[in-house]
Amino acid sequence: MFRTLGGGDLVTKWTKAAHPHAVTELCEAGGRLYATALRAGRISRADAEAAPCLLELALLRPDLDDPEWLRPVPPAVVLAQRLNPLEQEIAERRRRSVELSEAFEPFMALGLGTQTAAPTHSISVLEGSDQINAALDQATTQCQSEVLTVQPTNRFSERTFLQGLERDRPLIERGVRIRTLYQHTARYNPEKLSYVEHFADGKVEYRTIDELVERLIICDETVAFIPTRDDQQVALELRHPGLVRYLVKVFEFMWNRAIPLTAGAPYETAPDGITEIQHSIAKLLVEGHVDEAIARRLGMNVRTCRAHIAKLAQALGSGSRAQLGYLIAQSGILDQKLPDEGHAR
């Protein structure tokens, strides 16, 4: 059945008919016997005859104390032995890919130069604030006619303030038009109001709307930037004309329903005793959103959102959250036309 190699050496070689297959395709008998050997700590040679592949694949080794028994090689050891050549191959392929990229890098700019007459259809992934800001700076520097921006939420740090000034001031000095959409809550944000005042004399328009989906920047209807993560650390630079045109239409749709920042406050009480922002909250409540989600979508903190919900409940005479949703649906307030709906300019 087997023979000893090397004059008394206890390493053995199977002489039975071959039982070939890959270790990733371990046969049923081999899998069962290997599991048995692991549980018991060893298995007899006689029992192992049913699966000669266990020795061929080095899953069993001779017992040094008793030649009639075989001991299982620990799965972690087998896995490491099998993975090592694969990892080496992967590392080698990565090294070759880097070398290939470096070899062609000097020609990339030349290749792009021959395609300047053709439109660029591309979606580029920008990772990290440095790369995103560099791409934005390049796009705004090249912009000649108009920048469209959507700026949701109230997050407006001093660094954001300075970056915005540095980027927008040259645009305005060149006569580029800027249109920006904020949420209604921006009307009560001192930092944003201060920012707006810096460009009061330029070709700049600011409007607010109750809810914005996500940040958006479009330059000359040729390039657009959108985030792909909530932390704003990954963005897409879009230069495909079809995609950019679509985003421009989305912007215009929101713009035509927004209220100029210089107009009256959108939180004024309507004839039914409910403010416009409370109408927006009521709509999201009926859709089943929790307080945190409503606050995030409307650009306010959770405490302010809950204060509006409390006033809404008081206006409708609700005694509980469940009853509030029912009263909103029954009151018909969601069927009423809000002041800024259909308001095109």
C-alpha positions, -999 to +999 in steps of 0.1 A: +000+000+000+028+024+008+066+022+011+092+039+033+116+063+016+153+068+025+163+038+047+141+041+077+128+076+069+092+078+082+081+100+052+058+078+031+045+079-004+012+065-016+014+039-042-022+033-048-040+046-079-040+083-082-069+103-066-063+137-082-082+169-075-075+204-063-075+212-026-103+236-032-124+207-045-117+182-017-138+151-023-166+140+000-145+112+015-115+134+019-134+161+036-151+137+060-119+119+069-100+151+074-126+164+097-125+131+117-087+134+120-089+169+132-115+160+159-096+129+170-061+143+165-051+113+143-065+087+119-053+052+111-037+045+077-063+019+070-091+044+074-073+069+053-071+045+023-105+057+012-090+092+004-054+090-008-058+127-018-053+136+019-016+126+017-012+139-019-024+173-008-004+172+024-034+174+047-021+143+066+014+135+078+029+103+093+028+100+131+064+099+142+056+077+172+034+051+154+038+045+117+003+030+116-013+063+123-015+097+104-019+131+120-038+160+104-019+191+094-036+221+110-060+239+086-042+272+093-009+257+082-024+242+050-041+275+042-009+295+046+010+271+024-016+274-003-020+311-001+017+320-001+023+313-039-010+331-047+000+362-028+034+362-044+018+360-078-005+389-069+024+410-057+043+403-089+013+413-110+009+445-090+046+453-095+043+447-132+012+469-134+031+498-117+060+494-141+036+495-170+019+526-157+052+543-152+064+534-187+033+550-203+030+580-180+053+603-202+030+596-232-004+603-215-002+641-218+008+637-255-021+614-260-046+638-244-032+666-265-042+649-298-078+646-286-085+683-277-109+687-306-130+658-294-155+661-265-144+645-232-168+618-219-156+609-184-165+603-148-135+608-125-134+598-088-118+623-065-107+611-031-098+634-002-104+671+003-071+681-013-079+664-046-115+676-046-105+712-040-078+711-066-103+699-092-128+726-081-102+753-083-092+742-118-128+741-130-137+775-116-105+790-130-115+779-164-152+789-160-163+818-182-201+823-180-220+807-150-216+786-119-246+768-104-243+755-068-265+736-044-253+739-008-274+720+017-272+719+055-259+745+079-223+733+081-203+763+073-169+764+091-144+793+090-122+772+066-152+767+043-159+804+044-124+813+034-122+787+007-155+800-008-142+836-008-110+826-024-128+806-051-158+829-058-141+863-058-121+858-090-152+845-107-172+876-099-144+899-108-144+882-143-181+888-146-191+852-142-227+847-129-232+826-098-265+811-087-267+793-054-294+774-037-296+771+001-322+756+025-345+780+042-325+776+074-297+795+058-317+827+064-309+823+101-272+813+097-250+843+104-220+828+086-239+822+054-255+856+055-221+872+060-208+853+031-236+865+009-230+901+019-195+899+005-209+895-031-239+917-029-226+939-058-217+910-081-237+889-106-248+866-078-282+853-069-291+833-038-324+815-032-337+791-005-359+761-006-373+739+021-354+707+012-322+699-008-310+665-016-272+668-019-244+692-028-239+701-065-215+724-084-218+730-122-194+752-142-204+765-177-227+735-181-196+714-190-184+699-157-203+690-126-192+678-091-213+656-068-203+639-035-206+601-031-202+599+007-218+617+036-183+628+049-177+647+016-143+630+012-151+613-021-167+631-051-173+625-088-162+649-115-186+645-143-178+657-179-202+637-198-225+662-216-256+641-211-251+638-174-242+675-170-273+686-189-295+664-167-280+679-136-286+714-150-323+706-155-325+693-119-309+726-107-334+747-127-363+727-114-353+735-078-343+771-087-378+779-101-394+767-069-371+785-046-375+819-029-349+848-033-329+853-002-340+889-001-377+880-001-399+875+030-391+848+054-406+814+045-414+806+081-442+831+083-475+816+096-500+807+069-538+813+073-541+778+087-517+787+116-489+764+102-457+778+088-443+766+055-414+748+072-440+730+094-458+720+062-425+704+050-420+686+083-456+674+082-450+659+047-419+640+059-437+628+091-464+613+070-438+596+049-425+579+081-392+597+086-378+600+121-368+634+137-331+630+129-338+623+092-362+652+089-337+676+105-309+664+082-331+668+051-343+703+060-309+715+072-317+722+108-306+707+141-328+680+158-338+703+187-352+729+163-370+702+143-387+688+174-397+723+184-415+727+151-431+692+155-444+703+189-459+735+174-474+715+146-489+690+171-503+720+191-519+736+160-536+703+151-546+694+187-525+662+187-517+644+219-493+618+205-469+611+176-492+584+162-522+607+164-502+636+148-496+616+116-534+607+114-544+644+120-520+656+094-535+632+068-570+641+078-565+679+080-558+683+043-529+706+049-506+686+026-531+692-002-527+730+001-505+749-023-474+762-005-463+798-011-433+789-032-448+760-051-450+766-088-433+800-083-411+804-114-388+833-120 
